[in-house]
């Protein structure tokens, strides 16, 4: 659904002492209008890592996406987010006011947190059974859904803790799981969204890059040289934390 949108590569090129971001490698520098040439290794084009992934290609993972629309297009930083857990075939189990859903499509632009180490073959073999058995329990019937207290996040985190219990490990609380595994990814996503929208609006975005290998800009007004229209967008996306589900 959003594959083409998410598949547009963001490229960083260093020129005129600035970092220039665009879709693809520009032929000319937008500042000096000279040809962009990689005379030095540090000036070579670099592809910016895309934090979003096709959730249906992620096995045994915690997924996060906007309840409606996509991150890159509709998300405004205040909209509700929806979460789910994938089985080994990329089917996304998620809880809403309709009960547990098993989505084979719709999570093509998600943030993903892998829940298993690659060498955990025994647990992976049991994963689908654990997830299905958990999802058919009475706790996740539609009438039990509550937007604030018993929602999609409750479902996903409770399942994760059930798996941890079978492994003899300590449970995770919501704040701990969010801080350790979710927020680092949403912070990267908020920067990427602002950068993507600035380029979509103006064709490029130029920022100061004092440090080699600097990350994409956070969106503060003083850091934008061009593409200032994206500043408010970046600030709006500074916190991706609403885990209510309206579905």
C-alpha angles and dihedrals in degrees: 000000000000098000097113092046094050092040096066105112118231111216128196119207125180115222137143088013091297137101111243118199123195144141100275129347111309117229092216134030108251090218104050098013090227123135113276107239128173099226090152129042092236090056094055116117114267126198113231111232112250110225092200125086140179099265092204088066092054117092122210094355141140110239132200128193139148113281087235129021126354136298096243098044115027107013112112102182094255102062121107120267127218127209137196145164125242127222123218091279096053096256107148115226110201137162126229139147086288092060125246113349125199105207122195091178139023101067098083093123107045144133110243133204112191110225100193134055113237092248096054094102097151094055092043090055089056097038099095093048092048092049095047094045091048092049095052094056118112092248091079102049115133096251091057093060116117120179094220107029109022108031143123093298092050089053096049096044093045090053091049090051091049089056091047090052092055087054092049093247131137119264124249124231122220096255093047094048092045095048096046103037111014108038096055089057095044091050090056090045093053091054092046092049092052092047093047093051094046090054092044089054101043106016094245143022126218123200139167112267108187094162125058109245093018115173123245114286120277092221104253110155096238091057096057116091095171130003093051090160089076095060096089089045091055092049091050089053095049093104124038100179113120107114098175117126121214098180 
